[in-house]
Amino acid sequence: MSDLFPDHPDANRRRPLAARMRPVSLDEVVGQAHILAPGKLLRRAIEADRLDSLILYGPPGCGKTTLAEVIALCTQRDFERASGILGNVAGLRKILENARGRRLGEGRETVLFIDEIHRFNKSQQDTLLPYVEEGDVTLIGATTHNPFFFVNSPLVSRSRVFQLEPVPEADLLTLMQRALSDPRGLADQPAEVSEDALKHLASVCEGDARKALNALEIAVMTTAPDENGVIRVGRDEAEESIQKKAVVYDKDEDEHYDTISAFIKSVRGSDPDAAIYWLAKMLVAGEDPRFIARRLIILASEDIGNADPRALTLAVSALHAVDFIGMPEAQLTLSQTATYLATAPKSNSATLAIGEAMQDIKSGKVLPVPKHLRDAHYAGSKSLGHVGYQYAHDGAHHFVDQEYAPTNKIYYRPGEQGYENTITQRLDFWDSLRQHPRRSDEKQS
């Protein structure tokens, strides 16, 4: 068959830039320093050729396929590929049997890369188990879904799971600059790509190296040379190639901080429409959705607190959801959370309470723990006077009037918004049961 269809000299040139620029060594891999930097576990295992089966979990374009191919090259193993979408049991078993034959007959090891392994059904995943256990293949599964939920437990337990992160913008810039000068890439093109254009592509590609490289190629290959024969790619050409306009939003500079500030202040100020506008601006500009979710968690405690305790639960759930599903779907979760928090009753009572208490501690007001509250679960505690604690549930209304701190200072002053109104009533009731009320005295003063 190879004689009927010889390789055309332009065959490699017609491959996408992202495919041509696939690394051939660990040093060429960009991103994933948390697992591939010198001294990290995965890099040590690859360099020592002491690999277990792996499951690589991360968003599109972060380098899962690339890493699998580099591992095969570095360890000089045969490389077989299967797809969770197109694969079937018969085809998979043939690959596995061939790998077993190579191991037993020739002593050659095989890396079996399965893209989108989460799409394999139980039967297909079970087919892998005996071959993985016998060492016939080193399995490398790639998935955008959490393997602990979407891959069979027996397969996960026989593999090391590594989570890959979106490629940082600085590394995307390095990758595109390399592509412009590398013979495998665009070195034969008389192209000059402005720094502004490269930064735009790195910013809007959301950590997807494949998208960045392919957008760069489109920009270079579709821009007409000037009168000097030079292909000049600026911000306009970059925006057109990626079909995404630039938003004035420089991460780690004023616009970044100004916009997140406007967003948080809008939520705190109970304006859901303004909050949604600033949220949309950040998402369109390529802001990390996890950064936004983390700020909403802080706000839920700082500005809503016990006025609506569900706010914190929702905000924490939003961070998990954003991390789990990624963009673009995560915009729905962030929108729901932002509008809920913006329309929730507000209170900063818990924020003021911890601030005031910590200030007292820092200023030297460190009080001893009353003896009846100290640990009494070890021999000799009674001889030290650790006695006298009264169990709250034994008292009427599950309340006992006893000293819990050697101070009468009030730190937590719940307001009348939302659930804190209920808390205020409850605290007033307990205070009425005390021989020496504290909160009622403060209110009168």
Secondary structure, DSSP 8 states (H G I E B T S, - for coil): -TTTS---TTTTTTS-HHHHT--SSGGG--S-HHHHSTT-HHHHHHHTT---EEEEE--TTSSHHHHHHHHHHHTT-EEEEEETTT--HHHHHHHHHHHHHHHHHH---EEEEEETGGGS-HHHHHHHHHHHHTTS-EEEEEESS-HHHHS-HHHHHTEEEEE-----HHHHHHHHHHHHH-TTTTTTS-EEE-HHHHHHHHHHTTT-HHHHHHHHHHHHHTS---TTS-EEE-HHHHHHHHT----S--TTSHHHHHHHHHHHHHHHTT-HHHHHHHHHHHHHTT--HHHHHHHHHHHIIIIIGGGSTHHHHHHHHHHHHHHHH-TTTHHHHHHHHHHHHHHS----HHHHHHHHHHHHHHTT------GGGS---STTTGGGT------GGGSGGG-----SSS---------SSTTHHHHHHHHHHHHHTSSS-SHHHHHH-
